[in-house]
Every structure is written in C-alpha cells, then in structure tokens.
Amino acid sequence: MAGSGTAHLRDDDDVLLRVEDLVVEFPLSRGRKVHAVSGVSLDVRRGETLGVVGESGCGKSTTGRAILQLPPPTSGRVVLEGTDLTGLSGAALRAARDRLQIVLQDPISSLNPRRKVRDVVAEGLAIRGETDRARVRERVDEMLRAVGLDPDLVGDRRAHELSGGQCQRVCIARALVLEPQVLVCDEPVSALDVSVQAQILNLIEDMKARYGLTLVFITHDLAVVKNVSDRIAVMYLGKLCEVGPPDELFARPAHPYTRVLLSSIPELEGSELDVGAADAGELPSPLDPPSGCRFRTRCPRATDRCGAEEPQMRLVPGNGAAGASGHHVACHHPMTADAGPAGDGAELAETGAT
C-alpha cells in the first residue's frame, strides 16, 4: 500500500542519481494545497533504466520534473553524482542541468513553433555559452543524423511542418546535444501513433547504448515499461507502492495496487479480461489524501491498521529470491509469495506480516 521509506535504496558507488524523500506541493487558496508527491525516494544506477508507472494523477510526471528542479521540490534531496541539485540555483543549476535532460510527452507543443529545427536543437548550446557557429552547426547536424533525421531536409523547417514522430526525434536531439548523463523520458510515446511508438522506443534504446545514458522512463503503458526497464517503481497518489525487477514484479506482484494495474492489461488471445480488481472505486483527491495508506479506500484488504499507520518500504516477505533481487513493497498486508502471477484469479492470502 502506498507508503514511504528508503529500504529499497541501494548504497553503492554505481548509483548515479538518488532522490530522497521528495515532496512537491502546490499551494491553493485559503491554505489548501495539492499533495502531488509525498516522500518519494528513488535511485538509478549508472546505465540503468528506471521505469516509473502508475495511473493518471499519481504524480509520476511531477516527480520527473522535480528531479530536474522544474519546479524545485518543496522538500527533499536530488543528488546527481554527489551534487545536491536542490541546493543549487542560478548559473550553478544551469550548469548542472547539462547532465540532466528531459524528453516531454507532447513533442509538437514542446517545440517553439516560430523557431527552425536547427535553432531549437542549438538552444541549449547557446545557453551554455557556445559561440563558435561552425562548431554549433556541426554538432547540431550530427545529433539530427543520430536520431534519424536529414539536417539538409529538416534543419530549416518548423514544428508544424513535421510529423509527430519527427518532432519527437527533434526533442531527443535537443536533449542529447548537451551530452547528458541522465535522460528523463516523460511518456515519450503516448502522444504518437502506434506505428511510430516502436520506432521511437528503439531510437531511445539505441541512444542509451551509443551515449551511455541512464534513463528515468515515465509511462502508464505497462507493456512498454516492462520491455525497457531494468527496475520498476509503481506510484499511487504521490507515494511509492512497490519497487522491483520487471520480471519479478510482473510475475509476483506483492502490492494489491500493482495487481490492479496488471489485471487491466488487455489480453489478445480471446481470454476474458479480469476487470473485477480494477473496479475499486474512484481515485481520492490529492487535496485531502487518506490517512495512513493512501490506497486503503480502494483496497479490499484494508484493516484499521492501514488507516492509522503509514506502511514503510521493505523487502517482500516470505520469498528469499525476491529479496535477493531487490523486490520491495510498502504494504501492511502484502500478497504472499505463493499468490501466483497477476490475473490468475488466485485469492490474496492474508500474511499478517509486520
């Protein structure tokens, strides 16, 4: 159930990005505020892809933007290779952002409609202070070719003259022209045609291998997140529910909400979709989230303890293999190790674990 804690964080020299107790709140009138992200902790090792998944409104995109300090989080720490970005501002923050870039969800609206493609891609270099026009043009053309675009054909065009897939390739080139270490992909294919989505996903994987990137991949598409991720974090209403390797998490979900998400995946071979678990009530308002476990108002396993005590992230109990693989869950009553894969109709057995 949605909770807090840092038991899932890894303490080794290979961790490139570490987010600790991230909180993002948006103030409203009369003292009210939106609790968009509440105490999220994540880490990503060098060269790893962390998938962040959850339904709309869970705070996953806000988390990605807060990592880049867009806007800066209300509290918490974002540490990139030993540098705490939350303590930076002005020129120091702009310099640090060279190492941390983002690809946004809607490729067309994220491009300036008045500027040519070459100028869009070169903007980051100009902000960094690059003044040699020949070198800038050479670097921009190199990046356009790397993402599969001919600079002679698209360099002088504007966003409205390109397809959605071409615009997203421009956005990827704009992000990579600064040679970042970490690339945050905020639902990079959700606004594209199905026929183009695979091309962009393959391109991102190629760019990751070619430039040694570390990815934070935000999506609501479970099939995509399983295929691209080395580790998956499941979010619900601003909190983390479960963190683990894709194969382990999909085969043996330990959190009731993860099971709800997995049961919503359509199956194409004539099998009936089990929608019973997904029909679990409406999402509570982030203006006034439930006490204790935030998922308890939709969870058939909720007890009095769930309303009084917020669950903390811990290793999945009763499964040594899961513990070895780093499978963690924030739930007072997680599914047992023998509950079976999602969608098999198995009864969720009460563990009583603490």
Phi, psi and chi 1 to 4 in degrees:
 res  aa     phi    psi   chi1   chi2   chi3   chi4
   1 MET       -  153.3  -58.7  176.9 -174.5      -
   2 ALA   -59.2  123.0      -      -      -      -
   3 GLY  -150.6 -160.3      -      -      -      -
   4 SER  -125.6 -165.2  -58.2      -      -      -
   5 GLY   111.5  164.9      -      -      -      -
   6 THR  -128.5   15.7   59.1      -      -      -
   7 ALA   -61.5  -25.1      -      -      -      -
   8 HIS   -84.0   -9.3   58.1  -66.5      -      -
   9 LEU   -74.0  142.3  -64.7 -176.6      -      -
  10 ARG  -103.0  138.8  -61.7  161.9  -66.3 -173.2
  11 ASP  -111.0   82.5 -171.2   13.8      -      -
  12 ASP  -146.7  166.0   56.9   57.3      -      -
  13 ASP   -70.9  -13.6  -65.3  -23.4      -      -
  14 ASP   -85.7   -5.1 -150.6   26.0      -      -
  15 VAL   -74.9  118.7  171.5      -      -      -
  16 LEU   -90.6  -42.4  178.0   62.8      -      -
  17 LEU  -123.6  131.2  176.5   67.6      -      -
  18 ARG  -134.9  124.4 -173.5  179.6  178.1   97.6
  19 VAL  -113.4  125.7  178.2      -      -      -
  20 GLU  -123.6  121.1  -61.3  177.5   -1.4      -
  21 ASP    50.0   50.3 -160.7   21.8      -      -
  22 LEU   -73.2  129.1 -169.1   73.0      -      -
  23 VAL  -128.4  129.4  175.1      -      -      -
  24 VAL  -130.2  119.8 -179.0      -      -      -
  25 GLU  -129.1  140.2  -62.7  173.8  -18.0      -
  26 PHE  -114.0  115.1  -60.3  106.0      -      -
  27 PRO   -70.6  143.4   24.5  -32.0      -      -
  28 LEU  -120.4 -170.7  -59.0  175.3      -      -
  29 SER   -75.0  159.8   59.2      -      -      -
  30 ARG    54.3   38.4  -69.2  177.9  -74.5 -175.5
  31 GLY    77.5    0.8      -      -      -      -
  32 ARG   -81.7  160.1  -61.3 -173.3  -55.3  162.6
  33 LYS  -154.0  152.4   54.1 -171.7  175.1 -177.6
  34 VAL   -88.9  122.7  176.4      -      -      -
  35 HIS   -89.3   80.6  -57.8  -90.9      -      -
  36 ALA   -73.3  -45.0      -      -      -      -
  37 VAL  -135.0  129.9 -179.8      -      -      -
  38 SER  -132.2   91.3  -56.6      -      -      -
  39 GLY    74.6   41.0      -      -      -      -
  40 VAL   -85.8  132.4  166.4      -      -      -
  41 SER  -125.1  131.6  -63.2      -      -      -
  42 LEU  -143.6  157.8  -60.9  166.5      -      -
  43 ASP  -144.5  154.8   63.0   14.6      -      -
  44 VAL  -136.8  125.1 -165.3      -      -      -
  45 ARG   -78.4  157.9  -75.8  175.9  172.7  158.0
  46 ARG   -58.4  127.1 -164.1  179.9  -52.1  -87.2
  47 GLY    81.8    1.6      -      -      -      -
  48 GLU   -91.8  157.3 -171.5  176.7   58.1      -
  49 THR  -114.8  117.0  -63.3      -      -      -
  50 LEU   -98.0  118.7  172.1   67.4      -      -
  51 GLY   -90.8  131.8      -      -      -      -
  52 VAL  -115.5  119.6 -177.6      -      -      -
  53 VAL  -131.0  151.9   67.6      -      -      -
  54 GLY   167.7  166.4      -      -      -      -
  55 GLU   -73.6  168.4   61.3 -169.5  -40.7      -
  56 SER   -58.5  135.1  -63.4      -      -      -
  57 GLY    91.0    4.5      -      -      -      -
  58 CYS   -82.5  -12.0   71.4      -      -      -
  59 GLY   100.1    9.1      -      -      -      -
  60 LYS   -68.5  -41.6   55.4 -172.2 -175.2  -65.4
  61 SER   -69.0  -38.0  -68.3      -      -      -
  62 THR   -62.6  -38.2  -57.0      -      -      -
  63 THR   -62.0  -45.1  -61.9      -      -      -
  64 GLY   -61.6  -41.7      -      -      -      -
  65 ARG   -69.7  -37.0  -69.4  170.3 -179.0  -96.2
  66 ALA   -66.7  -29.9      -      -      -      -
  67 ILE   -59.7  -37.4  -70.4  174.0      -      -
  68 LEU   -86.1    4.2  -78.0   87.3      -      -
  69 GLN    64.5   39.3  -47.6  -61.4  -63.6      -
  70 LEU  -128.0   80.7  -65.0  171.1      -      -
  71 PRO   -83.8  172.0   33.6  -35.7      -      -
  72 PRO   -60.7  143.3  -22.3   32.6      -      -
  73 PRO   -66.4  157.1   24.1  -32.9      -      -
  74 THR   -63.2  -40.7  -54.9      -      -      -
  75 SER  -157.5  173.4   63.1      -      -      -
  76 GLY   104.2  178.9      -      -      -      -
  77 ARG  -128.7  142.7  -59.3  175.2   69.8 -135.5
  78 VAL  -125.9  108.8  178.5      -      -      -
  79 VAL  -111.1  118.8 -179.5      -      -      -
  80 LEU  -111.9  109.5  176.2   62.4      -      -
  81 GLU    49.0   48.0 -156.3  173.8   29.9      -
  82 GLY    87.6   -6.9      -      -      -      -
  83 THR  -103.5  123.0  -58.9      -      -      -
  84 ASP   -82.5  106.6 -174.2   -3.6      -      -
  85 LEU   -68.3  -26.5  -58.0 -177.4      -      -
  86 THR   -69.4  -15.1   56.7      -      -      -
  87 GLY   -95.7    4.6      -      -      -      -
  88 LEU  -104.9  157.2  -57.6  179.6      -      -
  89 SER  -156.8  167.0   61.0      -      -      -
  90 GLY    59.7 -135.4      -      -      -      -
  91 ALA   -62.5  -35.7      -      -      -      -
  92 ALA   -64.6  -40.8      -      -      -      -
  93 LEU   -68.8  -40.3 -179.5   56.9      -      -
  94 ARG   -62.1  -38.9  -75.0 -164.7  -63.4  -86.7
  95 ALA   -67.1  -39.3      -      -      -      -
  96 ALA   -67.3  -30.4      -      -      -      -
  97 ARG   -69.0  -14.4  -76.8 -153.9 -177.5  109.3
  98 ASP   -58.1  -30.8  -78.7    4.4      -      -
  99 ARG   -90.5   -2.2  -61.6 -177.4  -71.3  160.4
 100 LEU  -143.2  109.0 -170.3   64.2      -      -
 101 GLN  -125.8  167.4  -68.4  -68.0  -54.7      -
 102 ILE  -134.2  145.2 -171.4  170.0      -      -
 103 VAL  -114.2  120.4  176.4      -      -      -
 104 LEU   -87.9  169.2  -62.1  170.0      -      -
 105 GLN   -68.8  -48.9  177.7  176.4   -3.8      -
 106 ASP   -99.9  104.5 -172.4  -16.3      -      -
 107 PRO   -66.8  -31.7   24.6  -33.3      -      -
 108 ILE   -74.4  -47.5  -63.9  176.5      -      -
 109 SER   -72.6  -17.7   64.3      -      -      -
 110 SER   -85.5   -1.0   63.9      -      -      -
 111 LEU  -106.6  141.0  -63.2  176.3      -      -
 112 ASN   -68.5  116.6 -171.1  -31.0      -      -
 113 PRO   -67.6  -16.5   26.0  -34.6      -      -
 114 ARG   -92.1  -10.7  -61.7 -174.7  177.9 -176.0
 115 ARG  -105.6  148.2  -53.8 -164.3   69.4 -179.9
 116 LYS   -75.3  158.4  -63.3  178.7  179.7  179.7
 117 VAL   -56.3  -45.7  165.7      -      -      -
 118 ARG   -60.1  -40.4  -87.0 -160.4 -177.4   92.9
 119 ASP   -68.2  -36.5  -63.9  -28.5      -      -
 120 VAL   -63.1  -47.7  167.8      -      -      -
 121 VAL   -67.6  -32.9  176.9      -      -      -
 122 ALA   -82.2   -8.0      -      -      -      -
 123 GLU   -59.7  -42.2 -175.3  173.8    8.6      -
 124 GLY   -62.3  -38.7      -      -      -      -
 125 LEU   -64.6  -37.9  -63.2  173.1      -      -
 126 ALA   -65.7  -41.6      -      -      -      -
 127 ILE   -64.1  -35.1  -66.9  173.5      -      -
 128 ARG   -71.8  -16.9 -169.4  164.9   67.2 -177.8
 129 GLY   105.8   12.4      -      -      -      -
 130 GLU   -69.4  125.2  -61.5  -78.2   -6.3      -
 131 THR  -115.8  -13.7   56.8      -      -      -
 132 ASP   -77.9  102.9 -171.8  -32.7      -      -
 133 ARG   -62.0  -37.1  -67.6 -173.5  177.5 -178.1
 134 ALA   -65.2  -43.2      -      -      -      -
 135 ARG   -67.4  -39.9  -71.8 -175.5   57.5 -172.4
 136 VAL   -62.5  -46.1  167.9      -      -      -
 137 ARG   -63.0  -40.9 -177.9  175.5  177.9  118.4
 138 GLU   -62.0  -42.9 -179.5 -178.4   -5.3      -
 139 ARG   -66.7  -41.4  175.1   63.6  177.6  160.5
 140 VAL   -64.2  -46.3  168.6      -      -      -
 141 ASP   -62.9  -36.5  -72.5   -3.2      -      -
 142 GLU   -62.3  -42.6  175.4 -169.8  -14.9      -
 143 MET   -70.2  -37.5  -75.1  -48.8  -49.9      -
 144 LEU   -63.0  -41.6  -71.5  174.4      -      -
 145 ARG   -66.6  -35.7  -77.8 -169.8  -71.8  -93.4
 146 ALA   -63.1  -32.8      -      -      -      -
 147 VAL   -94.0    9.8  -61.5      -      -      -
 148 GLY    90.0   21.9      -      -      -      -
 149 LEU  -116.3  143.3  -63.7  174.5      -      -
 150 ASP   -87.4  112.1 -174.2  -18.4      -      -
 151 PRO   -60.0  -28.9   18.9  -30.0      -      -
 152 ASP   -70.2  -26.5  -66.2  -30.2      -      -
 153 LEU   -90.1  -39.9  -67.6  178.0      -      -
 154 VAL  -108.9  -10.6  -55.0      -      -      -
 155 GLY   -58.0  -35.1      -      -      -      -
 156 ASP  -102.4    9.0  -68.0  -32.5      -      -
 157 ARG   -88.7  167.5  -66.0 -176.7 -176.6  178.7
 158 ARG  -114.0  169.8  -67.7  173.9  172.7   81.2
 159 ALA   -56.3  -38.6      -      -      -      -
 160 HIS   -70.2  -11.3   70.6  -85.1      -      -
 161 GLU   -94.0    2.9  -61.0  175.9  -76.7      -
 162 LEU  -116.5  158.6  -55.3  177.0      -      -
 163 SER   -77.7  170.0   67.9      -      -      -
 164 GLY   -61.5  -41.6      -      -      -      -
 165 GLY   -64.0  -40.4      -      -      -      -
 166 GLN   -64.8  -40.2  -71.9  175.0  -40.9      -
 167 CYS   -61.8  -40.0  -74.9      -      -      -
 168 GLN   -68.5  -32.9 -165.9   62.4  -68.1      -
 169 ARG   -64.6  -38.2  -69.9  174.3 -174.1  -90.0
 170 VAL   -63.2  -42.1  173.0      -      -      -
 171 CYS   -62.7  -38.7  -67.8      -      -      -
 172 ILE   -67.1  -41.4  -66.0  171.4      -      -
 173 ALA   -62.7  -41.2      -      -      -      -
 174 ARG   -61.1  -39.1  175.7  178.4   60.4 -178.3
 175 ALA   -71.3  -38.0      -      -      -      -
 176 LEU   -87.8  -11.6  -62.8 -174.7      -      -
 177 VAL   -64.3  -23.0   73.7      -      -      -
 178 LEU   -89.7    4.4  -66.5  172.4      -      -
 179 GLU    55.3   58.5  -59.4  178.9   84.3      -
 180 PRO   -73.6  162.1   30.5  -36.3      -      -
 181 GLN   -89.7  -35.8  -65.3  171.0  -74.1      -
 182 VAL  -121.3  132.6  178.6      -      -      -
 183 LEU  -119.7  120.3 -175.4   64.0      -      -
 184 VAL   -93.3  118.4  177.1      -      -      -
 185 CYS  -105.7  107.2  -60.6      -      -      -
 186 ASP   -96.2   92.1 -175.8    9.1      -      -
 187 GLU    48.6   58.9  -52.3 -134.6   29.1      -
 188 PRO   -70.3  -12.8   27.8  -34.9      -      -
 189 VAL  -120.7   -0.9  -62.2      -      -      -
 190 SER   -67.3  -25.0   63.2      -      -      -
 191 ALA   -94.2    5.9      -      -      -      -
 192 LEU  -105.8  158.1  -57.4  176.9      -      -
 193 ASP   -61.6  149.9  -67.0  -20.2      -      -
 194 VAL   -57.2  -37.6  174.7      -      -      -
 195 SER   -66.0  -21.9   59.4      -      -      -
 196 VAL   -96.8  -23.6 -179.4      -      -      -
 197 GLN   -57.0  -46.5  -70.0 -178.5    6.6      -
 198 ALA   -61.6  -37.1      -      -      -      -
 199 GLN   -62.8  -44.4  -61.4  175.1   22.9      -
 200 ILE   -69.1  -38.9  -62.2  -59.1      -      -
 201 LEU   -62.9  -43.3  -70.8  173.4      -      -
 202 ASN   -63.5  -38.0  -70.3  -25.1      -      -
 203 LEU   -63.2  -43.6  173.2   62.7      -      -
 204 ILE   -62.4  -41.1  -68.5  173.7      -      -
 205 GLU   -64.2  -39.7  -73.8  -64.3  -50.5      -
 206 ASP   -64.8  -42.1  -70.2  -15.4      -      -
 207 MET   -66.8  -36.0  -65.2  -62.2   99.1      -
 208 LYS   -60.5  -46.4  176.1 -173.1  174.9 -177.5
 209 ALA   -69.4  -39.9      -      -      -      -
 210 ARG   -70.6  -38.7  179.8  172.2 -180.0  176.1
 211 TYR  -109.8    7.7  -64.2  104.4      -      -
 212 GLY    63.9   42.3      -      -      -      -
 213 LEU   -80.8  154.6  -61.9  172.1      -      -
 214 THR  -111.5  130.7  -59.8      -      -      -
 215 LEU  -114.8  141.0  -59.7 -177.6      -      -
 216 VAL  -113.1  108.7  177.4      -      -      -
 217 PHE  -107.2  110.0 -162.9   96.9      -      -
 218 ILE  -100.0  128.8  -61.2  166.5      -      -
 219 THR  -161.8  161.3 -177.4      -      -      -
 220 HIS  -106.4   -1.9   64.3  -89.2      -      -
 221 ASP   -88.8  107.6 -169.0  -37.6      -      -
 222 LEU   -67.5  -35.9  -65.6  164.3      -      -
 223 ALA   -64.1  -40.7      -      -      -      -
 224 VAL   -66.0  -48.0  168.0      -      -      -
 225 VAL   -63.9  -33.1   79.2      -      -      -
 226 LYS   -67.4  -38.2 -178.6 -179.1 -179.1 -178.4
 227 ASN   -76.3  -29.3  -70.4  -31.6      -      -
 228 VAL  -101.9  -14.0  -55.9      -      -      -
 229 SER   -98.9  147.5  -57.7      -      -      -
 230 ASP   -93.0  -22.8  -59.8  -58.0      -      -
 231 ARG  -151.2  144.5 -157.0  176.7 -170.5 -146.6
 232 ILE  -124.2  135.9  -64.6  176.6      -      -
 233 ALA  -115.8  126.4      -      -      -      -
 234 VAL  -100.2  127.5 -178.9      -      -      -
 235 MET  -113.3  147.7  -74.1 -170.3   67.4      -
 236 TYR  -145.2  120.0  176.3   80.6      -      -
 237 LEU    49.2   49.2 -157.8   63.2      -      -
 238 GLY    83.5    3.6      -      -      -      -
 239 LYS  -125.8  157.9  -67.9  -81.1 -171.0  177.8
 240 LEU   -86.1  137.4  -78.3 -175.5      -      -
 241 CYS  -102.9  -45.1  -62.0      -      -      -
 242 GLU  -155.2  144.3 -170.5  167.8   -2.8      -
 243 VAL  -137.4  130.5  178.3      -      -      -
 244 GLY  -176.3  173.6      -      -      -      -
 245 PRO   -65.5  148.3  -15.7   28.7      -      -
 246 PRO   -56.3  -49.0  -23.7   32.1      -      -
 247 ASP   -62.8  -42.3  -68.1  -19.8      -      -
 248 GLU   -67.2  -43.6  175.3   70.4   26.5      -
 249 LEU   -68.2  -39.2 -170.2  142.9      -      -
 250 PHE   -74.1  -35.9  -87.9   66.6      -      -
 251 ALA   -79.2  -36.4      -      -      -      -
 252 ARG  -135.8   68.9  -73.9  170.4  -70.7  -82.6
 253 PRO   -62.5  131.0   24.8  -33.1      -      -
 254 ALA   -97.4  -11.3      -      -      -      -
 255 HIS  -109.8  135.5 -166.4  -74.7      -      -
 256 PRO   -56.6  -36.3  -24.7   33.6      -      -
 257 TYR   -69.2  -39.2  176.6   63.7      -      -
 258 THR   -59.9  -39.9  -54.4      -      -      -
 259 ARG   -63.1  -39.4 -171.1 -178.0  179.8   90.7
 260 VAL   -59.1  -46.1  167.8      -      -      -
 261 LEU   -62.2  -46.1  -72.1  179.1      -      -
 262 LEU   -68.5  -32.2  -63.5 -178.5      -      -
 263 SER   -71.3  -13.4   68.9      -      -      -
 264 SER   -87.4   -3.5   68.5      -      -      -
 265 ILE   -74.0  121.8  -58.9  176.0      -      -
 266 PRO   -64.9  142.7  -17.6   30.2      -      -
 267 GLU  -110.8  133.2  -61.7 -177.3   15.1      -
 268 LEU   -94.2   -4.8  -59.3  179.1      -      -
 269 GLU   -98.9   35.9  -63.8 -177.7   -1.4      -
 270 GLY    83.2   -3.1      -      -      -      -
 271 SER   -77.4  148.4   58.9      -      -      -
 272 GLU   -77.8  140.7  -65.7 -176.3    2.4      -
 273 LEU   -79.5  127.5  177.5   63.3      -      -
 274 ASP   -83.2   98.4  176.9   15.3      -      -
 275 VAL   -99.5    1.1  -63.7      -      -      -
 276 GLY   -60.7  -43.6      -      -      -      -
 277 ALA   -68.1  -30.8      -      -      -      -
 278 ALA   -76.8  -20.6      -      -      -      -
 279 ASP   -86.7   70.2 -172.7   16.0      -      -
 280 ALA  -116.0   30.7      -      -      -      -
 281 GLY    91.5  177.3      -      -      -      -
 282 GLU   -87.2  153.2  -64.9 -176.8    3.0      -
 283 LEU   -68.2  127.2 -174.4   71.4      -      -
 284 PRO   -62.4  160.7  -20.7   32.1      -      -
 285 SER   -78.0  135.5  170.5      -      -      -
 286 PRO   -69.7   -7.9   23.6  -32.3      -      -
 287 LEU   -71.3  -31.5  -70.7  171.6      -      -
 288 ASP  -144.5   71.2 -173.9   22.8      -      -
 289 PRO   -66.7  153.2   23.1  -32.0      -      -
 290 PRO   -61.2  152.4  -20.3   31.9      -      -
 291 SER   -72.7  163.1   61.9      -      -      -
 292 GLY    62.3 -124.2      -      -      -      -
 293 CYS   -79.2  126.5  170.9      -      -      -
 294 ARG   -73.6  -17.6  -66.8 -169.6  174.9 -177.7
 295 PHE   -90.0   -4.8 -173.1   59.2      -      -
 296 ARG   -62.6  -27.7   65.7  178.6  176.1   81.9
 297 THR   -72.1  -12.9   58.1      -      -      -
 298 ARG  -118.8    1.6  -58.5  172.7   67.1 -170.9
 299 CYS   -99.6  125.2 -178.8      -      -      -
 300 PRO   -71.1   -9.2   27.2  -35.1      -      -
 301 ARG  -101.7    3.6  -60.0  163.1   54.2   80.6
 302 ALA   -65.0  143.1      -      -      -      -
 303 THR  -126.6  178.9   62.8      -      -      -
 304 ASP   -59.6  -33.7  -68.6  -18.5      -      -
 305 ARG   -61.3  -34.9 -178.9 -174.2  179.3 -170.4
 306 CYS   -64.5  -31.9  -58.9      -      -      -
 307 GLY   -82.3  -22.3      -      -      -      -
 308 ALA   -97.1  -24.8      -      -      -      -
 309 GLU  -134.3  128.2  179.0 -174.7  -16.4      -
 310 GLU   -78.1  127.3 -177.6  179.2   31.8      -
 311 PRO   -69.2  149.1   24.5  -32.3      -      -
 312 GLN  -109.4  149.7  -61.5  -65.3  -57.4      -
 313 MET   -65.2  132.9 -166.1   69.6   69.4      -
 314 ARG  -153.3  164.6   60.5 -165.2  173.3  102.5
 315 LEU   -61.2  144.8  -78.5  171.4      -      -
 316 VAL   -60.6  123.7  173.2      -      -      -
 317 PRO   -76.3  153.4   28.0  -34.4      -      -
 318 GLY    73.2   17.7      -      -      -      -
 319 ASN  -147.2   96.2 -169.4  -28.0      -      -
 320 GLY   -62.0  -38.3      -      -      -      -
 321 ALA   -62.9  -40.0      -      -      -      -
 322 ALA   -64.4  -41.1      -      -      -      -
 323 GLY   -61.7  -41.2      -      -      -      -
 324 ALA   -63.8  -30.2      -      -      -      -
 325 SER   -87.5   -4.0   65.7      -      -      -
 326 GLY    84.1   32.2      -      -      -      -
 327 HIS   -86.7  116.1 -168.7  177.0      -      -
 328 HIS  -122.5  152.2  -69.0   75.4      -      -
 329 VAL  -144.2  146.2   64.8      -      -      -
 330 ALA  -110.0   90.1      -      -      -      -
 331 CYS  -159.2  135.2  179.8      -      -      -
 332 HIS   -71.8  -29.0  -67.1  -50.3      -      -
 333 HIS  -131.8   67.1  -46.8  -63.4      -      -
 334 PRO   -68.6  160.2   26.8  -34.8      -      -
 335 MET   -65.1  144.7  -65.1  165.9   55.5      -
 336 THR   -73.6  162.9   57.1      -      -      -
 337 ALA   -65.1  -23.4      -      -      -      -
 338 ASP   -98.2   18.0   58.2   -7.2      -      -
 339 ALA   -71.4  -20.2      -      -      -      -
 340 GLY    89.2  170.5      -      -      -      -
 341 PRO   -68.6  159.4   24.3  -32.7      -      -
 342 ALA   -62.9  143.3      -      -      -      -
 343 GLY    86.9    3.2      -      -      -      -
 344 ASP   -90.9   -0.4   62.3   -0.4      -      -
 345 GLY    80.0    6.8      -      -      -      -
 346 ALA   -66.7  144.8      -      -      -      -
 347 GLU   -71.0  138.7 -172.2   68.7   22.1      -
 348 LEU   -80.1  106.3  -57.6 -174.8      -      -
 349 ALA   -78.6  140.0      -      -      -      -
 350 GLU   -74.4  128.1  178.0   68.6   65.8      -
 351 THR   -95.9  -33.7   66.0      -      -      -
 352 GLY    69.9   11.7      -      -      -      -
 353 ALA   -69.8  150.5      -      -      -      -
 354 THR  -121.2      -   58.0      -      -      -
